[in-house]
Amino acid sequence: MLISGIDKRTMVRYLTAAIKTTSLDHVKTRILSDSRLREYFSACVNLFQDFITQKKAESPNVTIAAVSNNQPQQHPKENPNEVQ
């Protein structure tokens, strides 16, 4: 079956190729090893979603490693009442 000119097998290949994080390698390996999954894009998406949901439930405390707003850092004044 073609959807927007792309067959489902190609959609699965694009999906697995686009996911770069190593934490989802288990799911990618499962998809690549199962010929039935390689044919069903929606089943692959569901597998990824289920895995992510399960991981969130196992470790609800997620920390942010770094945040950047791409603006120069401003240092606070020594004395906020001081006029410069």
Secondary structure, DSSP 8 states (H G I E B T S, - for coil): -EETTEEHHHHHHHHHHH---GGGHHHHHHHHH-TTGGG-HHHHHHHHHHHHHHHHHH-----------SS------SSTT---
